[in-house]
Amino acid sequence: MIVIRRESMQDHQKDRRNDDEARALSNGSITLNKQDLETPIGKNILHHHDVRRWLVLDVLALVVGILGGFSAILLQWCIAWFKTLFFSFILPAISLRIGGFNLGYIILPIIGAAIVSPVLTRYAASLKGGGVGSIMESVAYQRAEIAPRTWPLKLLGSAITIGSGGSGGPEGPTIQMGASIGAMLGQWFHLMPNEKRVLIVCGVGAGIGSFFNAPLGGTIFAIELLLPSFEFATTIPAFIAGVAGGAIGNWLSQPEFLLKSITYPAGYSLGEYGFLAVFGLVLGALGFLWCKFYFKAQKKFARLKVHPALKPVVGALVTGCIIMLIPSLGIAGSGADGVNFVLSNQLFFLLLLGLGLLKMVTTAATVGSGGSAGLLAPSFYIGCMLGGGFVGFFNFLVPGAIDNVVIYYMLGMGAFFTAASQEPIGILILLTEMSGTLATLLPLMVVITPAFIISALLSKGLSIYTTGQELKNRPIHGDTEMILLESTVCEYVVKDLKQLSPGMNAFEASTIFKSQSYPVLPVLEVDRIVGIISVSDLNKGSAEDGTMANVDALMQTTFPSVPSCTKLQEALDMTIEKDSNWLVVVDPGKSDLFLGLFLKDIFFQIVHAKPVFY
């Protein structure tokens, strides 16, 4: 049990007077000197007119943006190198053709998984799979702490997984790499948690902006993904980083998805807008089903009774078998080559629907089993194929009803992934930039809005990025960040506790402990808390002569505590800082007036509203 000094109420009130406005903005400041380091959240740079601090934060955001942009490009280059290695050198050496099928395609992703999985299982199990949810969990629940080893392990692990044919995209790893850069820079400069959260958002936005050559879309996507709202103090640094990342992407790479090759109409008729709305509803429902299917796959692999390092190998076996059947058309890797192919080649709607379903299986097998790859690009592929297949089916029923079928490939990408990710604004801006014309903005809005609504109603705020956190009982729903910022610990205080008195002996206290399941109990004199005691403390209470010590001789008189008006985000940050799963909650006006306990496990149980597909 960690013994910690209980901070005085006077100190806390002094800090709160300095930082009330900073909490309102949540994370718009930077800590630079010893005096500032002693402030829990940091001063609000706008209300305190400390322009220097804000400018330094902007400079750090620029550094994060540059590094995040180069990281995305480096990952692309590494994927291309390993793809050449596996498909141009290894595949010819292991090719074995039976009945027109090359069994070598089965072996390639297995080799990649066998290389990557043992390393990640041993050194960074949280990096397995898509990994975006783990970044969201770190921002929400873990004081914005991300291990420095995330960057190199995700770079090599994802490059090998995707390059060997694993069905996944580089965007998820790019998000993790950019976030790790922001977190590392925050740690080097001894920033406070909310300040590190800003730099994490900067890293994520820069990486996405660089990869897609879409600085605005990448920035909005990152803010929408990780922050509860758009605030001036946090948005400007994120924009700076996004511009830096996007500029690097424009300089060093070409867009992976060739959406600018599509000829977009200047306008639509009223009837076409109606069809677009129906199209959005259909793709939104399919996006929800994709999220449900992926979650089920994750659960199956989690329950698979094999060594954790072997689960991605099993997933790679499933993926390899499907790649053997269809080695082209984007089933392997991110799927961008398949999307680009169908943009210039008309395929029968049944083939499009089949490709979309097969990509679901291979992606769920690769990423859902713990393979190091992302979900955004494969989801774009699935949405493209299912959207094109739906419109093709409609044209089959009503010949000539839809003239320009190709635009629905792009619209399907937007509606489908919006439903799966619950990120409508970011996807809207991202695809508008990727298409290279504002003519796509209005139709995207028409399809994305119903897709988001139907998915939000069905999934209750759960996104495909956070299914892993749902399995770990660390739920992150659409309103999680707002709950953490707006709610206080008094709303989640455990009050039905058995109370101990200082004069009680250890045997009596042990009997009381057996009647409840909490890790600690308060020691009170009337309502005034004088100590905290745990089972391990009570076990020290038996003397050699058989006598029992009293509670006052065994209790801890120093412990972590917070006033009941403390925001949840601050309380969760404190549990990480103090390495404690509980906090004593006291009255804001009287630091020794006990109100209850804040228990992390109980908190997660309360907010763990199970989605409908459990």
Phi and psi in degrees as a GROMACS rama.xvg file:
@    title "Ramachandran Plot"
@    xaxis  label "Phi"
@    yaxis  label "Psi"
@TYPE xy
-80.3732  129.79  ILE-2
-102.189  123.507  VAL-3
-133.01  143.891  ILE-4
-65.4429  134.512  ARG-5
-83.5477  115.952  ARG-6
-67.1656  145.207  GLU-7
-71.6037  150.541  SER-8
-65.9333  -32.5137  MET-9
-63.4756  -43.3258  GLN-10
-62.0272  -43.5717  ASP-11
-65.4532  -41.4894  HIS-12
-64.1973  -37.227  GLN-13
-62.2115  -44.173  LYS-14
-63.1725  -40.7804  ASP-15
-65.5501  -37.509  ARG-16
-61.5005  -36.3332  ARG-17
-75.9499  -23.3726  ASN-18
-120.963  4.95023  ASP-19
-56.6239  -44.635  ASP-20
-69.4919  -32.4608  GLU-21
-65.4882  -36.4312  ALA-22
-66.9015  -32.0819  ARG-23
-63.1203  -36.2568  ALA-24
-86.5404  -13.8466  LEU-25
78.1754  -52.8609  SER-26
-156.818  55.9581  ASN-27
-116.632  37.5079  GLY-28
-144.637  175.401  SER-29
-142.382  139.249  ILE-30
-95.1995  129.993  THR-31
-122.619  -28.2938  LEU-32
-135.059  177.304  ASN-33
-61.3584  -42.1402  LYS-34
-61.9026  -40.9252  GLN-35
-68.8744  -34.9582  ASP-36
-62.6815  -24.3488  LEU-37
-81.3829  -6.12  GLU-38
-89.2347  126.206  THR-39
-56.5757  -46.4299  PRO-40
-109.558  -27.6916  ILE-41
101.497  154.608  GLY-42
-75.4705  151.879  LYS-43
-75.5669  114.473  ASN-44
-68.3387  -26.5625  ILE-45
-80.3864  -46.3638  LEU-46
-74.9244  -23.4358  HIS-47
-98.383  4.29479  HIS-48
57.4088  29.9249  HIS-49
-91.2638  77.173  ASP-50
-65.2967  -32.6835  VAL-51
-59.1183  -43.6647  ARG-52
-62.7884  -41.325  ARG-53
-67.7195  -39.1644  TRP-54
-64.7012  -37.5127  LEU-55
-65.39  -39.8802  VAL-56
-61.3924  -39.6556  LEU-57
-64.2733  -38.4558  ASP-58
-64.3803  -43.8862  VAL-59
-62.836  -37.5044  LEU-60
-62.6571  -38.6641  ALA-61
-63.6251  -42.6767  LEU-62
-61.5087  -45.8055  VAL-63
-61.528  -40.9373  VAL-64
-62.5758  -43.2125  GLY-65
-63.8769  -47.7415  ILE-66
-65.9477  -39.5149  LEU-67
-65.4162  -39.021  GLY-68
-64.4648  -45.1044  GLY-69
-65.5864  -33.3218  PHE-70
-62.2229  -42.896  SER-71
-62.1781  -43.0438  ALA-72
-66.0238  -42.537  ILE-73
-61.2452  -38.911  LEU-74
-63.9734  -41.7774  LEU-75
-59.8186  -45.0681  GLN-76
-63.1661  -41.424  TRP-77
-65.4225  -40.1964  CYS-78
-61.759  -45.34  ILE-79
-61.5692  -39.7673  ALA-80
-65.2244  -46.6645  TRP-81
-69.8357  -31.5291  PHE-82
-63.7191  -42.0904  LYS-83
-63.2684  -42.5171  THR-84
-60.707  -48.3104  LEU-85
-73.8092  -45.5098  PHE-86
-89.2107  -25.4994  PHE-87
-97.8899  -22.9532  SER-88
-116.881  -48.9014  PHE-89
-75.2485  -44.6855  ILE-90
-57.1857  -47.7987  LEU-91
-59.743  -29.6621  PRO-92
-76.3918  -24.6293  ALA-93
-112.255  6.23566  ILE-94
-61.9433  135.245  SER-95
-143.562  109.274  LEU-96
-96.8455  127.642  ARG-97
-133.358  118.352  ILE-98
61.17  31.2734  GLY-99
87.8789  -2.47968  GLY-100
-109.755  139.865  PHE-101
-95.7335  109.539  ASN-102
-67.3476  -13.9418  LEU-103
-61.7543  -28.184  GLY-104
-65.2448  -25.3343  TYR-105
-72.8421  -36.4406  ILE-106
-73.4565  -35.9421  ILE-107
-56.0528  -57.0744  LEU-108
-64.6003  -27.0976  PRO-109
-66.5222  -41.0187  ILE-110
-61.0118  -45.2341  ILE-111
-60.8717  -45.2616  GLY-112
-65.7774  -37.8006  ALA-113
-66.7223  -27.7654  ALA-114
-78.4335  -45.3182  ILE-115
-82.8983  -44.3109  VAL-116
-59.9869  -45.3737  SER-117
-60.4994  -35.3825  PRO-118
-67.9566  -47.8996  VAL-119
-67.5185  -37.2953  LEU-120
-61.8625  -38.2938  THR-121
-80.3326  -42.5923  ARG-122
-106.096  -21.5104  TYR-123
-159.771  70.5394  ALA-124
-62.4103  -28.9084  ALA-125
-68.8592  -15.8494  SER-126
-85.9447  -6.60864  LEU-127
-70.5362  150.62  LYS-128
81.733  -159.343  GLY-129
-64.0786  -41.8564  GLY-130
85.8265  -15.0058  GLY-131
-64.6429  -38.0999  VAL-132
-60.8276  -35.5893  GLY-133
-67.581  -33.2056  SER-134
-66.718  -43.8225  ILE-135
-61.9718  -37.9075  MET-136
-66.448  -41.3355  GLU-137
-62.4316  -42.3316  SER-138
-66.9504  -41.3177  VAL-139
-81.2659  -42.5027  ALA-140
-119.814  -14.237  TYR-141
-121.521  33.144  GLN-142
60.9175  27.0499  ARG-143
57.9352  35.436  ALA-144
-99.1519  123.9  GLU-145
-129.667  128.783  ILE-146
-65.0288  137.193  ALA-147
-58.9245  -26.8163  PRO-148
-70.2174  -8.22308  ARG-149
-56.6549  -43.4653  THR-150
-62.7562  -56.7096  TRP-151
-67.9814  -38.1818  PRO-152
-67.447  -39.9994  LEU-153
-71.7183  -35.2835  LYS-154
-60.012  -56.1879  LEU-155
-72.4353  -42.2819  LEU-156
-61.0305  -44.3396  GLY-157
-72.5376  -38.4293  SER-158
-61.9779  -40.8781  ALA-159
-71.4932  -43.3386  ILE-160
-61.5796  -49.803  THR-161
-72.9462  -40.6358  ILE-162
-65.0089  -26.7555  GLY-163
-86.7851  1.48391  SER-164
109.144  -0.137352  GLY-165
-59.7879  140.484  GLY-166
-85.669  96.3653  SER-167
-171.561  164.845  GLY-168
-108.678  163.797  GLY-169
-84.128  -4.72676  PRO-170
-70.7559  -40.6723  GLU-171
-60.734  -50.9542  GLY-172
-58.6523  -36.7409  PRO-173
-60.5776  -41.1758  THR-174
-61.4453  -44.9731  ILE-175
-65.4107  -40.3889  GLN-176
-66.6751  -44.1713  MET-177
-63.3113  -40.6627  GLY-178
-64.2224  -39.7796  ALA-179
-65.8745  -33.6921  SER-180
-64.4898  -45.7258  ILE-181
-61.4337  -42.5216  GLY-182
-66.8905  -41.7798  ALA-183
-63.8933  -42.3188  MET-184
-64.3067  -38.6723  LEU-185
-63.3512  -38.433  GLY-186
-68.7227  -40.7213  GLN-187
-62.9767  -35.3373  TRP-188
-94.2741  9.47744  PHE-189
55.748  44.4445  HIS-190
-77.8732  157.922  LEU-191
-80.693  164.181  MET-192
-53.429  -46.7201  PRO-193
-64.6042  -30.9269  ASN-194
-71.8861  -38.8096  GLU-195
-65.3868  -32.1789  LYS-196
-61.082  -37.874  ARG-197
-62.4184  -45.6567  VAL-198
-69.2128  -31.3948  LEU-199
-63.1132  -45.0023  ILE-200
-60.079  -40.3637  VAL-201
-61.0193  -44.1917  CYS-202
-64.1778  -41.1326  GLY-203
-65.1732  -47.6024  VAL-204
-62.9571  -39.0553  GLY-205
-65.6745  -41.8067  ALA-206
-63.2299  -47.5997  GLY-207
-65.7606  -42.3989  ILE-208
-61.3806  -38.2215  GLY-209
-69.6028  -43.2035  SER-210
-65.4295  -43.5568  PHE-211
-95.8503  1.96119  PHE-212
53.5771  43.0865  ASN-213
-138.066  79.6831  ALA-214
-63.4091  -41.9084  PRO-215
-69.2247  -46.0516  LEU-216
-61.3786  -42.0761  GLY-217
-62.5347  -40.4034  GLY-218
-66.7171  -48.5389  THR-219
-63.0371  -39.9671  ILE-220
-59.9191  -43.6644  PHE-221
-65.9765  -43.8  ALA-222
-64.1331  -45.2191  ILE-223
-64.7765  -32.146  GLU-224
-73.605  -38.7552  LEU-225
-115.309  -18.4497  LEU-226
-117.026  153.298  LEU-227
-78.9845  -18.5731  PRO-228
-159.787  169.665  SER-229
-96.0869  111.483  PHE-230
-118.098  144.24  GLU-231
-56.5583  -46.0834  PHE-232
-65.5248  -25.3008  ALA-233
-100.661  -27.5572  THR-234
-72.8075  -39.403  THR-235
-62.3645  -48.4549  ILE-236
-58.5807  -38.2533  PRO-237
-64.5331  -38.6397  ALA-238
-63.9765  -41.6498  PHE-239
-59.9808  -46.3264  ILE-240
-65.1819  -40.0457  ALA-241
-63.3257  -40.5029  GLY-242
-63.1332  -44.0078  VAL-243
-61.7644  -46.5314  ALA-244
-64.0022  -42.758  GLY-245
-64.3218  -38.5959  GLY-246
-63.5146  -40.0215  ALA-247
-66.3199  -40.0682  ILE-248
-63.248  -42.7393  GLY-249
-64.0494  -31.076  ASN-250
-78.0262  -39.5011  TRP-251
-112.778  -6.42337  LEU-252
-145.495  166.169  SER-253
-110.646  150.558  GLN-254
-57.3893  138.183  PRO-255
-74.1122  -39.2595  GLU-256
-99.5188  121.478  PHE-257
-88.6003  59.8291  LEU-258
-73.9771  -18.6306  LEU-259
-71.6429  -11.5872  LYS-260
-78.5852  -11.4412  SER-261
-80.075  140.499  ILE-262
-90.9962  111.847  THR-263
-96.1613  136.827  TYR-264
-69.1373  152.902  PRO-265
-76.2316  -24.8827  ALA-266
-158.863  175.115  GLY-267
-137.597  153.018  TYR-268
-80.7239  168.614  SER-269
-61.4501  -39.8484  LEU-270
-64.4829  -37.4657  GLY-271
-66.6478  -36.2958  GLU-272
-64.0826  -37.2914  TYR-273
-63.2331  -41.9884  GLY-274
-65.7448  -37.2382  PHE-275
-60.2699  -40.02  LEU-276
-65.0042  -42.8707  ALA-277
-64.0106  -42.3214  VAL-278
-57.0916  -44.1412  PHE-279
-62.4622  -39.9832  GLY-280
-63.0035  -44.153  LEU-281
-64.2824  -48.2581  VAL-282
-67.6105  -30.824  LEU-283
-65.572  -42.6584  GLY-284
-64.584  -39.5338  ALA-285
-66.8665  -36.1516  LEU-286
-63.3443  -39.3352  GLY-287
-63.5394  -42.5945  PHE-288
-64.0748  -34.3702  LEU-289
-64.1658  -43.3953  TRP-290
-61.2691  -42.1062  CYS-291
-64.4173  -45.1233  LYS-292
-62.8546  -43.5422  PHE-293
-63.5622  -40.6716  TYR-294
-63.2183  -42.1815  PHE-295
-63.0155  -40.493  LYS-296
-62.8563  -42.7788  ALA-297
-58.7382  -43.3872  GLN-298
-63.5084  -41.3174  LYS-299
-62.2416  -45.9268  LYS-300
-68.2964  -34.5764  PHE-301
-63.7911  -32.7583  ALA-302
-91.8105  -4.16956  ARG-303
-65.0576  126.017  LEU-304
-87.5096  66.0798  LYS-305
-135.608  168.61  VAL-306
-59.3077  139.309  HIS-307
-53.273  -32.1959  PRO-308
-69.5935  -19.0736  ALA-309
-90.7142  -14.7303  LEU-310
-62.8176  -45.2315  LYS-311
-63.0475  -26.829  PRO-312
-68.1992  -39.786  VAL-313
-63.1916  -44.7513  VAL-314
-61.2812  -38.7492  GLY-315
-65.4655  -33.1621  ALA-316
-62.7115  -45.1274  LEU-317
-61.9324  -46.4347  VAL-318
-60.9848  -45.2013  THR-319
-61.6538  -37.6036  GLY-320
-63.064  -39.7146  CYS-321
-72.7025  -38.9668  ILE-322
-61.9951  -36.436  ILE-323
-59.6508  -37.9938  MET-324
-72.5253  -40.69  LEU-325
-132.94  85.2884  ILE-326
-74.3654  -9.67642  PRO-327
-118.004  -164.341  SER-328
63.8878  22.2952  LEU-329
84.297  11.1617  GLY-330
-66.4095  -36.3746  ILE-331
-88.414  154.33  ALA-332
69.7145  -150.411  GLY-333
-74.2712  -25.8659  SER-334
94.1135  -0.466022  GLY-335
-62.1469  -37.6229  ALA-336
-64.8681  -33.4203  ASP-337
-68.5392  -41.0651  GLY-338
-62.2197  -45.8983  VAL-339
-63.2121  -32.6817  ASN-340
-66.8751  -46.5837  PHE-341
-72.6047  -19.7524  VAL-342
-66.4921  -25.2184  LEU-343
-116.332  1.97675  SER-344
-138.333  122.6  ASN-345
-74.8581  126.809  GLN-346
-116.741  151.451  LEU-347
-64.144  143.559  PHE-348
-61.561  -32.7414  PHE-349
-66.0701  -36.3627  LEU-350
-66.3348  -41.2833  LEU-351
-61.6839  -45.5247  LEU-352
-63.5522  -40.1634  LEU-353
-64.9281  -40.2446  GLY-354
-63.1103  -41.9331  LEU-355
-61.5831  -42.7828  GLY-356
-67.9258  -40.028  LEU-357
-65.7238  -36.5376  LEU-358
-66.3433  -33.208  LYS-359
-58.7565  -46.236  MET-360
-66.0538  -46.9783  VAL-361
-67.0633  -37.192  THR-362
-70.3221  -42.3189  THR-363
-63.3334  -36.7912  ALA-364
-69.6178  -40.743  ALA-365
-74.0791  -59.0926  THR-366
-80.1879  -39.0339  VAL-367
-65.333  -24.8743  GLY-368
-84.5026  -9.59703  SER-369
114.24  6.469  GLY-370
-65.6475  144.229  GLY-371
-84.0983  91.548  SER-372
-162.783  169.386  ALA-373
-104.308  176.178  GLY-374
-112.444  -13.9193  LEU-375
-68.1379  -53.7695  LEU-376
-62.1072  -45.9865  ALA-377
-60.8969  -35.1974  PRO-378
-68.6791  -36.8976  SER-379
-58.7541  -43.7224  PHE-380
-60.9048  -48.7415  TYR-381
-61.8721  -44.7736  ILE-382
-62.7395  -37.5132  GLY-383
-61.8505  -48.5405  CYS-384
-68.7984  -44.1389  MET-385
-68.9988  -37.9788  LEU-386
-64.3427  -46.3415  GLY-387
-64.1934  -37.5166  GLY-388
-65.8342  -39.4799  GLY-389
-64.3193  -45.5484  PHE-390
-67.5083  -37.3751  VAL-391
-62.5198  -39.2897  GLY-392
-64.892  -40.3021  PHE-393
-64.0631  -41.1841  PHE-394
-66.996  -29.7837  ASN-395
-66.5387  -39.4655  PHE-396
-75.1702  -39.9731  LEU-397
-124.28  85.0765  VAL-398
-54.1176  131.428  PRO-399
78.4905  6.17183  GLY-400
-65.8376  -37.3993  ALA-401
-115.084  118.008  ILE-402
-79.7517  -54.2069  ASP-403
-98.7475  85.1317  ASN-404
-70.836  -29.8907  VAL-405
-61.7097  -34.6076  VAL-406
-63.4422  -24.8391  ILE-407
-74.6767  -16.5726  TYR-408
-63.6364  -47.614  TYR-409
-68.0236  -42.2254  MET-410
-65.2852  -34.8549  LEU-411
-64.6306  -37.9246  GLY-412
-58.4434  -45.7333  MET-413
-67.575  -48.588  GLY-414
-65.5298  -42.1064  ALA-415
-65.8822  -49.3141  PHE-416
-75.6189  -26.8433  PHE-417
-59.1511  -44.8771  THR-418
-64.8449  -37.9623  ALA-419
-75.4881  -35.4363  ALA-420
-100.869  -16.9212  SER-421
61.379  36.4636  GLN-422
-125.24  71.0864  GLU-423
-68.8467  -42.8163  PRO-424
-70.2201  -45.242  ILE-425
-59.8026  -44.2257  GLY-426
-66.8943  -38.3247  ILE-427
-58.6075  -50.9275  LEU-428
-69.0075  -39.8409  ILE-429
-59.5213  -49.4156  LEU-430
-71.7007  -31.2197  LEU-431
-62.3532  -43.0715  THR-432
-66.8423  -41.2577  GLU-433
-64.9397  -31.6868  MET-434
-78.6992  -19.3228  SER-435
77.7974  13.4372  GLY-436
-152.529  143.4  THR-437
-74.8436  -7.20947  LEU-438
-64.3045  -18.5803  ALA-439
-88.351  -10.4507  THR-440
-63.5579  -50.2304  LEU-441
-66.2096  -49.4414  LEU-442
-61.675  -34.4204  PRO-443
-62.8384  -41.7909  LEU-444
-61.323  -39.0844  MET-445
-66.9563  -37.6643  VAL-446
-85.8443  -33.0092  VAL-447
-71.8916  -37.2623  ILE-448
-60.64  -54.643  THR-449
-65.975  -31.6567  PRO-450
-62.8693  -43.4379  ALA-451
-65.9338  -42.5222  PHE-452
-63.2519  -49.2108  ILE-453
-65.4627  -38.3237  ILE-454
-69.4683  -41.1823  SER-455
-62.1397  -38.063  ALA-456
-69.0059  -37.3452  LEU-457
-79.94  -41.3077  LEU-458
-93.5292  -11.0099  SER-459
58.0865  41.1106  LYS-460
89.8983  -5.87177  GLY-461
-79.2781  136.382  LEU-462
-113.068  165.766  SER-463
-64.9993  -22.0368  ILE-464
-73.7178  -22.0458  TYR-465
-113.879  14.6848  THR-466
-64.7901  -34.9216  THR-467
-64.505  -36.9236  GLY-468
-69.4002  -30.9726  GLN-469
-63.7382  -40.4453  GLU-470
-66.0968  -30.8109  LEU-471
-88.5639  4.95805  LYS-472
59.9274  37.5912  ASN-473
-124.247  68.5229  ARG-474
-66.8653  138.937  PRO-475
-131.204  103.239  ILE-476
-104.995  -175.559  HIS-477
-60.768  -29.7526  GLY-478
-105.471  11.9303  ASP-479
-61.4534  -48.5798  THR-480
-61.3935  -39.4601  GLU-481
-66.9395  -38.0878  MET-482
-60.7359  -43.8198  ILE-483
-65.428  -33.3231  LEU-484
-86.0925  -32.4621  LEU-485
-97.5369  -27.7065  GLU-486
-87.1284  156.141  SER-487
-114.635  163.971  THR-488
-64.6476  -22.5627  VAL-489
-62.9659  -22.1408  CYS-490
-77.8496  -11.7217  GLU-491
-129.06  25.5538  TYR-492
-80.0923  135.357  VAL-493
-88.3621  117.945  VAL-494
-109.965  -22.3675  LYS-495
-81.1237  62.1799  ASP-496
-104.701  143.224  LEU-497
-72.867  133.798  LYS-498
-105.16  141.271  GLN-499
-108.893  154.594  LEU-500
-113.904  154.328  SER-501
-59.4191  -33.5499  PRO-502
-83.0325  -3.4605  GLY-503
-71.3501  141.159  MET-504
-84.0936  168.056  ASN-505
-63.7502  -33.8019  ALA-506
-65.2381  -46.2384  PHE-507
-61.5894  -42.1193  GLU-508
-64.2312  -39.1184  ALA-509
-63.045  -38.4928  SER-510
-61.454  -42.1057  THR-511
-65.6447  -39.8311  ILE-512
-59.9996  -36.5596  PHE-513
-67.454  -18.1111  LYS-514
-88.0272  -1.41528  SER-515
-144.273  173.463  GLN-516
-122.675  22.9565  SER-517
-87.4884  151.074  TYR-518
-71.4126  -28.1092  PRO-519
-140.775  162.07  VAL-520
-132.821  149.481  LEU-521
-81.5135  149.172  PRO-522
-108.143  116.925  VAL-523
-120.872  147.683  LEU-524
-115.918  105.283  GLU-525
60.8898  -117.325  VAL-526
-105.377  6.26497  ASP-527
-91.8343  124.007  ARG-528
-81.0812  130.598  ILE-529
-117.754  -8.34046  VAL-530
-178.852  172.86  GLY-531
-130.948  142.384  ILE-532
-137.353  145.163  ILE-533
-120.8  173.496  SER-534
-62.2106  -40.5816  VAL-535
-63.426  -33.3148  SER-536
-65.385  -42.7697  ASP-537
-66.7746  -30.9034  LEU-538
-65.0894  -17.1302  ASN-539
-87.2416  2.52766  LYS-540
-86.4744  -6.50839  GLY-541
-92.1219  118.929  SER-542
-83.1983  165.307  ALA-543
-64.2251  -28.9149  GLU-544
-84.9234  5.38298  ASP-545
92.3402  -6.96926  GLY-546
-75.8093  157.312  THR-547
-111.567  131.826  MET-548
-73.9427  155.985  ALA-549
-82.1647  161.828  ASN-550
-60.8177  -37.6726  VAL-551
-64.2599  -20.2508  ASP-552
-87.7444  -13.3256  ALA-553
-110.819  -20.9673  LEU-554
-72.0212  157.527  MET-555
-88.9979  126.357  GLN-556
-97.1354  -4.67795  THR-557
-122.832  133.339  THR-558
-162.282  158.892  PHE-559
-74.0818  130.834  PRO-560
-141.973  155.168  SER-561
-140.45  149.677  VAL-562
-71.6508  158.086  PRO-563
-66.7701  -16.2707  SER-564
-85.9371  2.44263  CYS-565
-68.0384  136.467  THR-566
-69.3108  150.258  LYS-567
-59.0623  -39.0126  LEU-568
-60.6732  -41.2653  GLN-569
-66.8598  -39.8749  GLU-570
-65.3316  -43.056  ALA-571
-65.7138  -38.6291  LEU-572
-60.4265  -39.4926  ASP-573
-67.421  -36.4313  MET-574
-63.3896  -35.27  THR-575
-70.955  -44.6609  ILE-576
-61.2917  -40.4033  GLU-577
-93.5092  -0.0773252  LYS-578
54.3695  50.5758  ASP-579
-136.502  141.85  SER-580
-92.9662  6.37397  ASN-581
-145.887  156.091  TRP-582
-137.42  143.025  LEU-583
-80.3153  131.404  VAL-584
-105.131  124.867  VAL-585
-121.579  169.284  VAL-586
-71.361  137.707  ASP-587
-59.5482  -28.1841  PRO-588
-93.9948  -17.1166  GLY-589
-135.793  110.083  LYS-590
-68.8842  -13.3835  SER-591
-108.748  6.18211  ASP-592
-86.6586  106.502  LEU-593
-75.3604  130.452  PHE-594
-112.903  -22.7179  LEU-595
154.179  -167.624  GLY-596
-119.785  142.193  LEU-597
-99.9704  114.709  PHE-598
-113.299  122.419  LEU-599
-59.6762  -43.0179  LYS-600
-62.7743  -41.4435  ASP-601
-65.6516  -40.9945  ILE-602
-58.3697  -46.3924  PHE-603
-66.4492  -32.4192  PHE-604
-66.2165  -38.0924  GLN-605
-67.8796  -45.1837  ILE-606
-83.591  -2.67282  VAL-607
-83.197  73.3339  HIS-608
-79.3161  112.897  ALA-609
-71.1412  134.161  LYS-610
-70.1055  166.482  PRO-611
-67.9328  -19.3088  VAL-612
-93.4738  19.829  PHE-613
